[in-house]
Amino acid sequence: MATDEASSKREPFLAPLGYLQSIFQQNRAGGKTHDFTGDQPGIDYVFELQDSPAQGYMTSCARAIRRGDYILLQDEEGIHCYHVEKVEYYADPAEMWVALLRKTRYGCGLNQPKT
């Protein structure tokens, strides 16, 4: 019975460790890929190119993203992969964010280099 009590006391402590470990492994793997190809531009997100067609800012309330993640967007030319260089969350609403994206050919599972 003492063993069961000790186990139940450790579970709340171990759960956050598992969560942190999964985040660490995710970041080591290069981040998550978020697919916005089925979402509607101007409604689900706003993407604005900057001076270079290789980078732009995206604003959305969908999906929690982090620096190092990848985003898939689609336009009339096809599907494009962007790397999240920087992300800032708004205070209100808390789930809204703006991210600086840089276009990349690798990381989203598209056009992977052959090894």
C-alpha positions in Angstrom: 0.0 0.0 0.0 2.9 2.4 0.7 4.2 1.7 -2.8 0.8 2.6 -4.3 0.7 5.9 -2.3 4.3 6.7 -3.4 3.4 6.0 -7.1 0.3 8.2 -7.0 2.3 11.0 -5.4 4.9 10.8 -8.2 2.5 10.8 -11.1 1.7 14.6 -11.1 5.5 15.3 -11.0 6.3 12.8 -13.8 3.6 14.1 -16.1 5.3 17.5 -16.7 8.7 15.8 -17.2 7.2 13.7 -20.0 5.7 16.8 -21.5 9.0 18.7 -21.4 10.8 15.7 -22.8 8.4 15.5 -25.8 8.9 19.3 -26.4 12.7 18.8 -26.3 12.5 15.8 -28.8 10.1 17.8 -31.0 12.5 20.7 -31.2 15.5 18.5 -31.8 13.6 17.0 -34.7 13.2 20.4 -36.3 9.7 21.4 -35.1 6.2 20.5 -36.2 4.7 21.0 -39.7 1.4 22.8 -39.7 -0.7 22.3 -42.9 -2.7 25.4 -43.8 -3.3 24.3 -47.4 -7.0 23.5 -46.7 -7.5 26.8 -44.9 -8.9 30.0 -46.6 -6.5 32.9 -46.9 -8.1 36.1 -45.6 -10.4 34.2 -43.4 -8.4 31.6 -41.5 -5.1 33.4 -41.8 -3.4 36.5 -43.5 -0.1 36.1 -45.2 1.7 39.2 -46.5 5.0 39.0 -48.5 7.7 41.3 -47.5 10.4 42.9 -49.7 11.5 39.5 -50.8 9.2 36.8 -52.1 11.1 34.4 -49.8 9.7 35.8 -46.6 6.6 37.3 -45.1 4.4 37.7 -42.1 1.5 35.5 -41.2 -1.3 36.2 -38.7 -3.7 33.6 -37.5 -5.7 32.2 -34.5 -5.4 28.6 -35.7 -2.9 26.1 -34.3 -0.3 26.9 -31.7 3.0 27.4 -33.5 6.5 27.8 -32.2 9.8 29.2 -33.6 11.4 26.4 -35.6 8.1 24.9 -36.8 7.2 24.7 -40.5 4.0 26.0 -42.2 2.5 24.7 -45.5 0.7 27.3 -47.6 -0.9 26.9 -51.0 -1.5 29.5 -53.8 -2.1 29.2 -57.5 1.5 28.1 -58.1 1.3 25.2 -55.7 2.3 24.3 -52.1 5.0 26.2 -50.4 7.0 25.4 -47.2 7.9 28.2 -44.8 10.1 28.0 -41.7 8.9 30.0 -38.6 11.7 32.3 -37.8 10.0 34.3 -35.1 6.5 34.2 -33.5 4.7 36.6 -31.1 1.4 35.9 -29.5 -1.1 38.7 -28.9 -2.4 39.5 -25.4 -6.1 39.5 -26.6 -7.1 37.2 -28.0 -4.4 35.0 -26.5 -4.5 32.4 -29.3 -3.7 35.0 -32.0 -0.2 35.2 -33.3 2.0 36.8 -35.9 5.0 35.0 -37.3 7.9 35.9 -39.5 8.2 33.1 -42.1 11.0 32.3 -44.4 10.5 30.2 -47.5 12.4 26.9 -47.6 12.7 23.9 -49.8 13.3 21.5 -47.0 11.8 20.6 -43.6 8.1 20.2 -44.5 8.5 16.8 -46.2 8.5 18.4 -49.6 11.5 18.2 -51.9 13.7 16.5 -49.2 17.3 16.0 -50.2 18.3 12.5 -51.1 20.7 10.9 -48.6 
